[in-house]
Amino acid sequence: MSYKGDETYTLQISTLSTNKLLQRREMSLEILHIGVGTIPKAKIQRRLKEIFTPDDLNQIVLFGFTSDFGGGVTRGNAFIYDSLDAFILFEARYNLAKVSKGCKKEFQKKAPWKSEK
């Protein structure tokens, strides 16, 4: 599937699968941006929100982007969670910390029964 962004880039979804166990859609993306620099992740995230219409922008996780030598093509991956609760339940802690934008949540380093000793 190919989606035209603005005039500077085209977003192509090469593989799309649904993971019902983790309540998310998983996809490989290819961004064609010939003649311009790398497209920011925030712009790609907004474009995916227009296509797949999740409730919140934070449900979209982008990662693993690499640009080919010579420019023009960037490849990466994306997860779109079905709900914000599924995102909080299944996503890694460091990604949750990135999304919180300053609201640092304290995580326990040890299980509660191990800290009593």
N, C-alpha and C positions, 0 to 999 in steps of 0.2 A: 504494500500500500504506500502510496506517495502522497504527501500533503504539502501544499505550497504554503510557506510562511509568508513573510513579506517578500519583497523583490530580491532580498539578499540570500535566502537559503531555502532549501527543500528538505523536508523531513521524510525519510523512508523507514518504514517498519519492516525489517527483514523477517523476523520470526516473532510470532505472538502465540503464547500459550496461557492457559488458565490453570492456576494451582488452587484447587478448592480446599485442600488441607490447610494451606497457609492464608487462604482468603485473599488472593492477589492475582493480578495479571502480570506476566513476565514477558519482556520483549527485548529484542536487539534493535538498536536504532542506527541509522546511517544518515548523517547530515551532510548534504552537498552545499558548500558555500564557496563557490569559485569566484575568485577575485576579491574576496573580503577576508577578514580575520576570523578567528574561531568565535562561534556563537556562544554567548553566555548561557550557563545552565538555567538561570532564572527564565530566560526567554523560551528555552525548550520546554521547561516545566509548564509555563503558561500555555504554550501551544498544545501540549498533551492534555491539559485541563479542558481546552476547547473541544478536542477530539473525543475524549473518553468521559467527560463530565463527572468527575468525582465530586464529593461534597466539599472537600477542603483541599487547598493546594498542598498542604503538608502530607497528604496521602501518597504523593508521587515522590519516589526516590530515584535519583539519577546517580550512576556510578560507572567507573571504568572507562572513561572517555579518553581516546587516543587519536591524535591527528596523524595522517600519513605524511611522509616526507614530500615536500613540494606543495603541500596545502591543498585545499579544495574539498577534502573528505575527512570527516570525523566519525568514529564509530564508538558506540557505548551501549550501556544496558539501562533498563528502567523497570521498576516495580510500581504498580498502581494497586494500592490496597482497597478492598471493598468498603471499609469503614475506618474511622480514626481509631476505634478500639482495637481492631485487628492490627493496625500499624503499631500501636503502643505495645501490644502483646507479643508480636513476632519480630519486630525490627531490633537490630543490635543497639546496645546502650549508647555507643558513640554517635550513631545517627539520630537517636532521640535527643541527645545533647546538642547536636547541630541545629535541629529544628526548634528547640526551645528558645534559642536566641537570647541568652543572658539569664534565663531562669534556670539556674544550675540546680539540679536535683541531686541530693546526696544518695549514693548507692552504698549498700553494705558490702564490705569487702569479704567478709566471712559470713557463713551461715550463723544464725543466732545461737544455736546450741554449741558451736565451737568457740564462741567468744566468752562463754561463761567460765572456762577453765583458767 
